């Protein structure tokens, strides 16, 4: 997800023809300028392999993964399949040599019998193994932990899940020589993905399954374009899209997603950032001069009074785009106070946590797990590829306009099931920037939201395993501790609002990766996307808690 390129100046203060925001180019820029610097969780329910598995057949058996043979994972992952499938489509880029990698986990949940959820990380060029490994997979190896652990908030508890490395050349996927240069835009990405997906459906005999897309960051470009392409095929056998969920998504211009709301973000969170009064005053004066305050006042009016132009049109003085780059200025100032300031999650402090993937803690780590020969062998990856969590971002994808300018509204109108979430502690894509972008979009006959999206509270059920874990340690006269994955977040965790098939939700405590920082919130969002609950305001248990399908296992 973090990249080595720099943020394009054109992303700042761009007009309605703006390029899509690539937050990880900004992340790489910020990082390059930065100083260098228990009780066992309840295991998720895994699906045991049997000869009667609906997904095991003569075509899929070569992708079978030994659930007890994944390196460094000392528990059984159950039934799963991994490997690469080719792209076969009349318009696919060099189809004979290009293949996408997947890791597919069937679910034990009976409600998932005819559905599958796709997870995509962003970048562009970042591997979805990050999501599986550190966010919502059946096992996790999160920052600061010394080995993989079962994830009680695995999305496989709810439904069949597949994590896919795409576009070609990303992660464990295979690209023909110079193939990425042939990907000109998001339409090419969508065409390639559809060619892969048809093969996936045929391999696992999932014809007619309901398909849901989920992901984060630059997947705010990938997912609307791919799902729109699927819907265009009018083919429910292979491309039966029923909804999408995108978190902290790149759906608009950098000026709106980051720059315009930055001063208000500073004012709200300065108790965390602790920047001095003179600096805060200077930033607020600059936000006024650059027109950001006037823009945000207009952009966060409900209902909107009409479409609004780019923030730079509101400038009141002779200021340059560099002078109006207040997001960077705040970041650099924050580093003086907290040299380990993490733009993915602003409440992190020194030291950076060691991380197996070297990301997203910004700390050291081998970044080598999925590059290991034993791991690639276990996942049926051959020939070997040189893996990087984030690879080549020079894919030409920025030829496509932001999805909120083009295809996103159509996906809302054709599914009436689109969820857009934002972590309130994310300093790459700010919650108010995402909301402003949506409020300038027209879908299902009206522009934006007719009433305040902050009126309703997003409820996340409390994790019932927390009390038991603390009680056990107290009985043993130990300091109460809870494991990674058990700290889920619970209670009222943000705000939510649904209108005309589009839901916007903010998540407290979460940074750029909602399922990693507040796994209970990400889990609840998926329950809503799948129709297991009627609203994100609904109070009650998770649908997979004790007494439901999982028996005595809490989640």
Secondary structure, DSSP 8 states (H G I E B T S, - for coil): ---SS---GGGTT--TT-B---HHHHHHHHHHTS----------------TT-TT-STTTGGGB--TT-STT--S---S-EEEEEE---TT-TTTTT-EEEEEEE----GGGTTEEEEEE--TTTB-THHHIIIIISSEE--TT-SS-EE-TT-GGGTSEEEEEE-STTSTT-B--TTGGGG--SHHHHHHHHHHHHHHHHHHTT-TT-EEEEEEETTHHHHHHHHHHHHHHTT-TTT--EEEEEEES---S-HIIIIIHHHHHHHHHHHHHH---HHHHHHHHHHHHHTTHHHHHHHHT-SS-SS----GGGG--S---TTTT-HHHHHHHHHHHH-TT--TTSTT--SS----TT--SS-S-----GGGSHHHHHHTT--S-----SB----SSGGGSB-GGGTTHHHHHHHHS-EEEEEETT-SSS-HHHHHHHHHT-EETTEES-SS-TTSEEEEE---HHHHHHHHHHHHTT------TTT----EEEEEEEEETTEEEEEETT--S-HHHH-HHHHHHHHHHHTTSSS-TT--S--TTSTTSTTTTS--
